[in-house]
Amino acid sequence: MGRLFGTDGVRGIANLELTPELALGLGRAAATVFRSHRLITRPLEGGLGLITRPLEGGVGRPSVLIVRDTRRSGDMLEAALSAGLLSAGSDVFACGVLPTPAAAFLAADVGADAGAVVSASHNPAAHNGIKFFGPDGYKLSDGEEESIEALMEASGGNAGAVLGADVGQILSLPDAEDRYVAHALRCLEGRRLEGIKVVVDCANGAAFRTSPRALAEAGAEVVEMNVAPDGMNINVDCGSTNPSRLAEAVVRLGADAGLAHDGDADRVLAVDSRGELVDGDAIIAILATELHEAGRLPAGLVVTTVMANLGFRVGMTAAGIDLVETAVGDRYVIEAMRRHGAGIGGEQSGHVILADCSTTGDGLITGLRLLARMASTGRPLSELARVVERFPQVLVNVPVRDRAALSGAAGVWEAVDAVRAELGELGRVLVRPSGTEAVVRVMVEASEAAIAEQAAATIVDAVLRDLGDPAS
């Protein structure tokens, strides 16, 4: 069995790569691992210290809280995952359709041993995924995921079956949505959104109830878009993967801003009153600057990825905010935030983590805090977003024979070094192999679009010379 867990859980086309059988085995293995982690402490006779032993039977039964997005395959995979968890002795809180960050929050809020999400985020409806959060609301570590995989492989997917009274049961949490919305609103710290008209595009996904509700309860005038999921229309020409219709609606309706979620609502992009996109870089910069000005930015730094625009770096430096840079992926951002004690971090794609409120990207909380900044300053989003003056960016995906050969392609790196020397501090170059495709990604930023395009062309030519795929 190859590695199941990627950077964001187990993913695949539902019923083809991600089958009910796989979900069943995953649930059994996960419950067994979670059960083994449940320890109690007892004083040794004479008070000499503590011993630990695994809890057994009903006393030691773990519980896992599950949410899902609106994909048709979600029912099937949630049922299979639940059956696996139950058959290995875990209780299950079945919370239905809720955003991914709700699982992280609720697992910790109700004292569950884990939270699970059935979702493929921004991917098409035919895809789905399963990922877990620990009892602290953070994604499982690589080691924990490897323990689940190893157990699945060793047992053939039949790990940890229990009998009789040790079998788990479905538990009800009827106020799950209420708890999550109340938590999101607490993150406003008493601020209100009266006077803000916002259009929210829920991508026919997991936020179709929670985001309009929370925004309205915070006092905003809310116009809803794509809040009629049918199981197959999630992310279709809408949401954060396609915010063009949201931009049109914001301008047409005279709204102050627009918010666009992806299918599981762990990210958000914004649109200003002119219909201009405000991406994750700008949102992070706006919120980091607010915290910094209030003397509330932990460690005086923000965490971002190598894909952040050079303008973001320039803007943060000008504001006196330090940067920590990670590989692409929100889990790497979160790991760096925890390591450095940072309060905010995220990605250009709209994953934003606000450590005082969430352990993962949360599109609703991010959107609320962004609108609160507008309301408290009286400044339009277009003005706030000027903290990041974006540098022109060129991104080219170059087909290659072997993406792993990039590291030894001397001609490519000579071209990269030459371009970097020419651009100096007013430009940036990133060349890396794709993690999933036979392509090399070439990204160049410069002060002018023509300069970026010419620099990118120079590097692309070198990649094609050394590594190019003749069939492309």
N, C-alpha and C positions, 0 to 999 in steps of 0.2 A: 504494500500500500504506500503510495507516495504521500508527501506531506499534504494534509487536508487544510490546515489553517493557513491562510494568507495574512496580509497585513490587516485585514478587516473581517476575520472570521472565515467560515466555510462558504464558498460561493459556487454557483453553477446554474445551468438551465434546469429549472424545476422538472422533476420526473424523468430526467435524462441523466444529468450528472449529480444533481442533488435529489436523490430519491427518498421516498418514505422509509425504505429499509436503512439507508444511511442515517437519516434523522433519528430513527429508532435506536440504532446502535450508538449514535453520538449521545443520545439522552441517557442510555444505560451507563456508558463509560463516564460521562460527566457526573452523574449522580453518585457513582462509586467513588470517584475522585473527591467530590465535595464531601461525601460521607466520611472519607478517611481523614479529612482535614478537621473534622469536628472533634475537639478534645476538651476534656474537663480537667480541672486540677483538684487534687485532694491533699490535705496536709499529711505528711508522714507522721507516724506515731512518734511522740517526743518532740514534735515541732521542728524537726531538723531540715525541712525543706518541702518541695513539691514533687509529686509524681504525676504523670499524665497517662491516660488510657483513652482509646477510642470509645465514644459513646455507642451504645448498642440499642437495638429495638426502637420502640417509639421515642424513647428519651433522646436518642441520637439521630432521629430522622431529619435529614436536611430539607430545606425548602428552596424552590427555584421559582422566581417570578418571570412570567413570559408576556411580552407584547409583540405585536406584529404590525406590518403595514397593510395596505389594502389590496395586494395582489391576490388573484383568485387562488393561486397555489398556497397561499398562507394558511388557509384552513387545513389543508392536507398535511403540510409540514408541521404545523403547530400540533396537530393531533398525534402525529408520529413521534415528534420530540417529547411531547407530554407522556405518551405511552411508555417510551423508553425510560424517562425519569421515574415514573410511577412504578414500573416493574422492577427498578433497582432500589426502591425504598425511599424515594424523594417525594415530598408533597409538592404540589404545583399551584401557585397563584396564577390563574388564567385571567389576564387583564384586557384581552381583546386588542382593538386597534388603538395604538398610542405611539407617539414619537419614540425613537431610540433613546434619547436622553431621559425619558420617563422611566425606562427600565433601570438605568443607572441610579436615578434618584430614589425610586420606590423600593428597590432591593435593599438599599441602606435604610430607608425610612421604616420599613416593616420588619427589619432584622432578618431578611432572607439570606441564605448562604450564597446565592447568585442571582443575577438577572440574565434573562435570555431574550434575544431579539430575532424574530423571523422577518428578514428584510434584505433586499438587494439595493437599498439606498437609491441612487440616481439611475440605476440600470433599467433596461426595458422590462416590461411586465412578465415576460417569459422566464426571466432570471429570478433567483431568490437566494437567500443566504441565512446562515445561523451564526450568531456570535454571542459570547458570554461576557458578563461583567461580574466581578467579585463582590463580596459583601460590603466592601468599602466604596463601591460604585465605579471603580476603575476597571478597564479591560484586563482580562487575564494576562499574566505574563507569558513569555515564550515557554518557560519551563512548565507552567500549568497546562498550557495547550499541548505541549509535547507529552505530558503525563496522560492526558485524555487519548491522544492518538496512539500511544504505545499500548494502552489498555485495550483499545479497539482492535489493534492489530493482533495482540496476543490472544484475545478471546474470540476473535472472529465476529465481533459485534454482539456477543452474548454475555458481556461482563455483568457481574453483580446481581443476578436475579435473586429475588427474595420471595418468601411465601407467606400466606395467611395475613396475620395482623401487621406484618412488616411492610406489606405493599403500601405505596403512597396513595394519597387521595387528592382530588381537586378541591382547592380552597377558594372561597369567594373574597374578592376585594372590591365591593361595589362602588366605593368612593375613590377608586384609583385615579380617574380623570380629575376629580375635585382636588385631590391631594397634589397632583402635579401642577395644575393651574395655580393653586394657592401658593405653591413653592415659587413658581415663576414670578408671580406678582410680588412676593416678598422681596425679590431681588431688585425691585425698583426702590426699595428703602423709603417708601412713603411718597415718592414722586408720582405725579399724575400726568396724563396725556391729553387733557382737555385742550381743544384748539388745534389738534393734529388730525388731519384727514389722511388715512392710509389705505392703500389698496394692497391686499395680501393674497398672493398666489400660492395655494397649498398643494399644487401639483397633483391633485386628486389622490393625495397620499395620506400619511399617518397624521398630519396636522390639520386635517380638514375640519375638525371640531375645535381642537384646543387653541389654535392660534387666533381665529376670529373671536372666540369667546374671551380669551385673556386680554386681547387688545381692547375689546369693548369694555370689559370690566375695569380696565385701567383708565378709561375715559376717552379713548380715541373714537373718532368717527370712522367706522370700518366698512370698506367695500370688499366683498369676498369674490375671489376668482378660483375656479377649478376646485370646487368643494363637493363634487358629485361623483365619487369614485364608483366604477362599475366592475372593478377587478382587473380590467385590462387597459384602462386609460391613464394609469399612473405614469407620470413623467412624459406624457405624449404631447409634444409641442407646447410645453408649459413649464413652470417652475424654474429652478435655478439653472437648469440645463438649456433653457430657451426663454429668457426674460423679455423678449421683444414685444410680445402682446401686453405684458404687464406695463412696459414703458409707454406703449400707446394709450393704455387705459389711464395711467397716471396723468398724462398730459390732457387727454380728452375730458377727464372728470375734474380737473383742477385740483388734484390731490397734492399734499405736501410731500409724500414719499410713497414708495412701493416696496414691499418685502416679498422675496421669492424663495420658497423652500424647495428642497429636494424631496424624494419620496418618503424618507424616514425622518425628515425635519431635524437632522443634526447639523444642518448648515443653512445659511441664509445669505442671499445677495440683496442689495438695495438698489433702488432707482430714485433719483432726485426729481424735483418738480418739473424739470425740463426734459425728463425721459432719459437722462444720462445714467449709465451703469455706475454703481459704487460697489466695487468688489471687496473681497475679504481683506486685501492689503489696506484699503482706505478705512474700512470699518474698524479694523484692529488699531490703526493709527489714531482714529478719532477717540476711541475708548481709552487707549493707553495714554493719550495726551490729557484727557479729562482726569484720569487717576493721578497722573504725574503732577498736574497743576494743583490738585487737592492734597498733595503729599501722601497719597495712598497707593502708590505703585510699588509693590513689593520688590525689593532688590534693585529698584530703579531700572528694570530691564523688561524687554518683551522677547518672546520666542517666535521665530518664524522659520520657514523652510528656504531651501536654496532657490525656489521658484519665485520668491517675493521680488517685486519690481525694484530696480535700483532707486527709483523715486521714493519708495518706502524707506529704504535705508538712509537716503539723504534727509528725508523729513524727520525721521526719528533722531538722527544725529543732531540736526538743528534744534530739536526740542530738548536735547540733553538726555535722551533715553538710550540706554545701551541695548545691543542686540545679541542674541544667541541664535545661531543658525543650525538647522537639522536637515536630515534627508526628507524627501517627500513622504507624507503620511502623518495623519493626526496622532497616531500612537507614539511616533518619535517626538512630536511636539510636546505631548503630555509628559513623556519620560523626562525630557529636558526641563520642562517647567518644574517638575517635582525635584529634580536634581539641583536646580539653581534657586528654588524658592520663588519662582516667578508667579505673578498674578494674572497674566494674560498672555495668550499665544494663539497661533492659528495659521491658516493657509489662505492663499489667494482665492481658493475655490469657495470660501465662505464658512469653513469649519473654524469656529472661534471658541476658545475655552476661556472662561472667566472663573478663576480658581475659587473666588469667594462664593460662587453659586453652583458650580457644576464640576463634575469630574470628567466630562467629555464635551464634545461640541454640542451646543444647544441653540438651534436656530431661533426659537421663540424668545429665550432669555436675551440673546444677542440683539434681536430686533427690538425688544422692549427697551433695552438700555440705550440703543442708538436713538430711538424716538424720544426717550427721556432727555437725552443730551440736547436734542433739537428744542424740546419744550422748555428746558431750564435756561437755555441761552437765548432763545428767541431767534436763533440763526437758522437759515435754510440749510438743508443737507448739502447743497452744492457748495456753499461757503465752507462748511465744516470739512468737506472732503478735500479742500485745497491743501490740507496738511501734507498730502501726497501729490506731488506733481509728477505724473507718470512719465517715464522715459519710453520712447518708442521701442517696441519689442518685436523681434522676428523669431518665430519658432518653426523649424523645418524638421520633419521626420524623414530620415534618409534610409531607404531599404538597403540592407547589407546581407552578405552571405552568412556571417557569423558575428553576432553582436558581442560575444565574449572576447573577440579578437581586438576590440577597440583598445584595450589597455596596452597592447604591444605595437600599436600602429604608430611608428615613429613619425611618419610624414604628417599624420593628422595632428599630433601634438606640437610639431614644429609650426604648423599653420596656426594653431591655437595660440601659441606663445607669441607669434608675430602679431596677430590681431590684438591680443591683450596689450602688448607694448604700444601699439598704435593708438588704441582707444584711451589708454591711461585711466585716470580716475573718473572719466566721464563716460565710461562704458563697462560692460560686464559680459562675460562669455561663460556659458555652461554647456558642456558636451558630455552626454552620458548615454549608456545603452538602455533601451526599454527593458522593463522587467518582464514583459509578457509577449513582445513582438520582435521579429527580426529587423529592427530598425535602430538607428542611432539618432537621438534627439539633439538637435543643435539649436541653442537659444542665444541670441545676441541682443543686448540693449545698448542704446547709444543716445546721445543728445539730439540727434536728428534721424528721421526714418531712413533717409537715403544712405547715411553712414552705416546704420544697423543692417540694412539690406545688403550692402556691398561686403561688409565684414562676414555676414552669414554665408554669402555666396562663396567666399574664399574658403571657408571651412568645409562647406558642403562639397565643393570640388575635391578637396583633399580626402574627405571620407569616401567619396565615390571612387577616386583613384586607388586608394589602399584597400577598401573593404566592400566596394559596390557590388550589388547583386546584378549580374549580367541580364537576368530575366526581367528586371524591373524597367 
